[in-house]
Amino acid sequence: MPAVAYRRDPDIHSGAAVFEGTRVAVWVLFNWLAAGKSLDEFLAAHPQVDRELAVAALNDASRALVGQDSRGE
C-alpha cells in the first residue's frame, strides 16, 4: 500500500483531496461508485490513478466510517 494515497494542495482544485501525483479529485471515485460504475471503469477512465492509490483511498474512508478496512483490519 502506498504511504500517501492522496493529498490536499490549495493550488489544485481549491484544496480538495486529489490522488497523489494527479489532479483527479478523490470525490470523483466516490461519485463513480455511487452511480453504479465499477472501480475498473473508474481506472480505465482515469489511467493516471493507480489501482493501489484508489484502493488505499477506499480503505481510508472505510476505516474512518466503520473502523476497519476491506481486509477487516
ABEGO torsion letter per residue (X at the ends): XBABABBBBAABGGGBBBBBGBABBAAAAAAAAAAGBBAAAAAAABAABBAAAAAAAAAAAAAAAAGBBAAGX
